[in-house]
Amino acid sequence: MSLPNIEDELFQQVQEHPEMLHTLTPSEFEQLVAELLAGFGWEVKPTPKGDRRFDIFAVSTVGPGLQAT
C-alpha cells in the first residue's frame, strides 16, 4: 500500500525524517493523521477543541451500504 500524495509541508518533513513524529505537538499529530486518512479517501471531520474525547472523526465507505469509522 502506498502513501497518499499529500503536498503538505508537515507530511513531507515527517516522510523525510520519521523521527520527527516524536517531536510533533498533539495538534500537529492530529493534522497529520487527518491528512493521511483524507488522502486514502476517508471523509474526515475535526471535533470541537477541548472536548477531551475524539480529536477527529473519519468515515470510509467499505462497500455498498457499509461504513467503517
N, C-alpha and C positions, 0 to 999 in steps of 0.2 A: 504494500500500500504506500503510495507516495503522498507527501505532504501537499496541502493546497498551495497554490501560487499566491501568497499574500505579499503585497508590496509594502507592508507596514515596517517602519524603521525598527521598532522593538523586536518584531519577529525575525527580521534579518540579523539583528545583533545576537539574539539568542541562538539562531541557527548556526551562526559562525562560531559562537562561544557558548556552548551549552552550560558551562559552569556558571554563567550569569543567572541561571534560574534561581540560584541560592541567594542572589542579591536583589531580586525584584521585590518591590513593595507588594502588599496584598492587592492593591488596585491594579498594578501593572500585571500581576499574575492573572487576575480575573479577566483583564482586557485580552491578554494573550490567549487564554483558553477560549474565550468567546469568539475571537477571530479565527482560531483553528476550527472550532465547531462550525462556524458560518462558512468557512472555506470548504468544508466537507458537505455543505448543503443543508445544515441544520438551521431551523428558524430560531434565532437567539434573541432573548429579551432580557435587559437588566432588571433586577428587582430594586425596590426602594432602598436607598442607602440607610444604614443604621438599623435595619430590621433584625439583625443578628440571626438570620435564617439563611436562605439560599442567596447566593450572590448573582447568579444568572439562572435563567430558565431556558432550556433548549429542548426543541421537539424535532424529531425526524420521522418522516413517513417511511415505514419499512415495508409496506405492501398495501394493497387495496384495503382501506378502512382500518389499517393498523398503524399505530404510532408508538414510538419509544421516547421516553423522557429521561 
